Amino acid sequence: MNKPLSIDILEVPPQRYDTHVVHNQAQAASGFNAFTGDAVVRAAIDRDAPWAAAKCEALGEVVGDEEVQELARLANRNIPELQTHDRFGNRIDWVDFHPSWHELMSLAWKHEVPNLSWRTTQENGHLARAVQSYLWNQVEHGTACPTGMAYAAYAGFQAEPALAIWAEKSKGTEYEFSRREVGDKPSVVIGYGMTEKQGGSDLRETQTTACYSHSDDYHGATAHWYELTGHKWFCSVPQSDGFFTLAKVNGGVTCFFLPRTLPDGSHNRFFIQRLKDKAGNRSNASSEVEYSGTMAIRVGEEAHGIREILSHSHLTRLDFAIGSAGLMRQSLTLAMQHTMTRGAFGASIADQPMMTNVLADMAIEVEAATLMALRVAKATDRMATNEQERLLARVATPAAKFFNCSRAPSIANEAMQCHGGNGFIEEGPMARLYRESPLNSIWEGAANMMCMDVRRAMIKDPRTIDAVIQEVKPLVGQDTRFDALVQHAERLMRAAVDEEFLTRPMTEAMARVLQGAELLRYSTDEVVDVFLDTRGPDGAGAWGSHYGTLTRSAGLDTARKVMQRAVVIG
């Protein structure tokens, strides 16, 4: 019998067994304040809404909280589950969520992310709320969908007297996940169900039909009830308390609001067919639904539904523009924290000249995106009383939505490159952020739809072109590179009116000139200099097709100053 091989491990030097001692791993991006550490949004609030500083600081603390970040991970790890029936066979059409989802929703409502602009009487409420959304989009993006829809829905409630109670409840700050009737709830969650299989973004192709049922008193106002029949291919947040939707009445597309629970306490006939299996946004339930004898309140006049629902779209598009800026900021924060706290070749990765180039380039893109979105929010605050601001908002909103949402995936991709393999692992937030990044560009109209809307507005009212020029004209003469950018944008705007082929480059030029103007107003000389050198009409020779291709015209010292301005943690 062979004698077992034995090794006396005590004779082996201890250092031979230290392979599981972790060295040189990056520090987690936690324990910081995403508002007070962000020079761009902090300065914006100081300038335009100082009354909101304490609110933003409180939410900024949430962004950097390690326990909240764990809630985001858990909410995406434990995805929603559809419950079509209870155990006795009764149809219930409900969605179960992990407790982390509800904790996140409670935090969002507590911090007024869905409704700060509607709750305050202070100046620049939309801008202050935009900063809240920017910060919340650095927490968890699945819950950013219902916060954004609740924000936009308030405008729809104001258009219909019968929905006054919904307008009031949408300003609540206590989240409640239940099927209680609206009158009994402290606040409400709102969804939208517009898209159908055959139509996509073309809402004129709606096939859902509606027949008038009756009119009666609904919480102190007269509601006109219709019975709906049809399907919706995408319905966001199907567990919501109510939904805006579209259906045809005698062939005319009409807007409706559909409560999940009817005044008598019974559940509306709202059938969830299945939940979508999505590439990202995993914590959020998106669904296909069926209406069959479903009761809904008419909003506005019959056959004017598209016009009615488009009155909400300005706010949803603004929210996606600012939300994508927040997503870009989170990507940059993660990239900077990883590279600044992990070493390579004798120094931190961030201090390697090539990585400094990458981080500075990303930081410029994020700041430009943020300032443009905040400018649109400020125009939204003023558009009811200022015609120039209304015209600017009309074209700048879809332009900002197009551009920021389209740039977000490139920033997320570069941030993942900064992490290397660690960024591709689901334990950390970077992989989730990468999968999330394309979605805002698709929601509420993809890139071509936004550019087409910009062109449509300019054709319908050429004063919108003049509004953009008037917005940037006071800055002309400060820098010849900016002057060239203004001339380039104006040429394209006027040419695109006659030639659809130029619509996308025109919209990009519009976005860039608005960004350049805001940077000239509010950023540092270093950021402005590099932006105009690389993002202007003559910048193609000075800037490559990827981040980190700033040339010697910027210089390492300038890039380091730009990068340092963007530091949030530490």
Stockholm file with secondary structure:
# STOCKHOLM 1.0

chainA/1-570         MNKPLSIDILEVPPQRYDTHVVHNQAQAASGFNAFTGDAVVRAAIDRDAPWAAAKCEALGEVVGDEEVQELARLANRNIPELQTHDRFGNRIDWVDFHPSWHELMSLAWKHEVPNLSWRTTQENGHLARAVQSYLWNQVEHGTACPTGMAYAAYAGFQAEPALAIWAEKSKGTEYEFSRREVGDKPSVVIGYGMTEKQGGSDLRETQTTACYSHSDDYHGATAHWYELTGHKWFCSVPQSDGFFTLAKVNGGVTCFFLPRTLPDGSHNRFFIQRLKDKAGNRSNASSEVEYSGTMAIRVGEEAHGIREILSHSHLTRLDFAIGSAGLMRQSLTLAMQHTMTRGAFGASIADQPMMTNVLADMAIEVEAATLMALRVAKATDRMATNEQERLLARVATPAAKFFNCSRAPSIANEAMQCHGGNGFIEEGPMARLYRESPLNSIWEGAANMMCMDVRRAMIKDPRTIDAVIQEVKPLVGQDTRFDALVQHAERLMRAAVDEEFLTRPMTEAMARVLQGAELLRYSTDEVVDVFLDTRGPDGAGAWGSHYGTLTRSAGLDTARKVMQRAVVIG
#=GR chainA/1-570 SS CCCCCCCCGGGSCGGGGCTTSCCSCCCCSCSSCTTTTCHHHHHHHHHHCGGGHHHHHHHHHHHTCHHHHHHHHHHHHSCCEEEEECTTSCEEEEEECCHHHHHHHHHHHHTTTTTHHHHCCSTTHHHHHHHHHHHHTTTCHHHHHHHHHHHHHHHHHHTCGGGHHHHHHTTCCSCCCSCCCGGGCSCCCEEEEEECTTTTTCGGGCCCEEEEEEEEEETTEEEEEEEEEEEEEEEECTTSSEEEEEEEETTEEEEEEEESBCTTSCBCCEEEEEECCCSSCTTSCEEEEEEEEEEEEEESSTTCHHHHHHHHHHHHHHHHHHHHHHHHHHHHHHHHHHHHSSEETTEEGGGSHHHHHHHHHHHHHHHHHHHHHHHHHHHHHHTTTCHHHHHHHHHHHHHHHHHHHHHHHHHHHHHHHHHGGGGGSTTSHHHHHHHHTTHHHHTTSCHHHHHHHHHHHHHHCTHHHHHHHHHHGGGTTSCHHHHHHHHHHHHHHHHHTTCGGGHHHHHHHHHHHHHHHHHHHHSCHHHHHHHHHHHSTTGGGTBCSSTTCBCTTTCHHHHHHHHHHTCCCC
#=GC SS_cons         CCCCCCCCGGGSCGGGGCTTSCCSCCCCSCSSCTTTTCHHHHHHHHHHCGGGHHHHHHHHHHHTCHHHHHHHHHHHHSCCEEEEECTTSCEEEEEECCHHHHHHHHHHHHTTTTTHHHHCCSTTHHHHHHHHHHHHTTTCHHHHHHHHHHHHHHHHHHTCGGGHHHHHHTTCCSCCCSCCCGGGCSCCCEEEEEECTTTTTCGGGCCCEEEEEEEEEETTEEEEEEEEEEEEEEEECTTSSEEEEEEEETTEEEEEEEESBCTTSCBCCEEEEEECCCSSCTTSCEEEEEEEEEEEEEESSTTCHHHHHHHHHHHHHHHHHHHHHHHHHHHHHHHHHHHHSSEETTEEGGGSHHHHHHHHHHHHHHHHHHHHHHHHHHHHHHTTTCHHHHHHHHHHHHHHHHHHHHHHHHHHHHHHHHHGGGGGSTTSHHHHHHHHTTHHHHTTSCHHHHHHHHHHHHHHCTHHHHHHHHHHGGGTTSCHHHHHHHHHHHHHHHHHTTCGGGHHHHHHHHHHHHHHHHHHHHSCHHHHHHHHHHHSTTGGGTBCSSTTCBCTTTCHHHHHHHHHHTCCCC
//
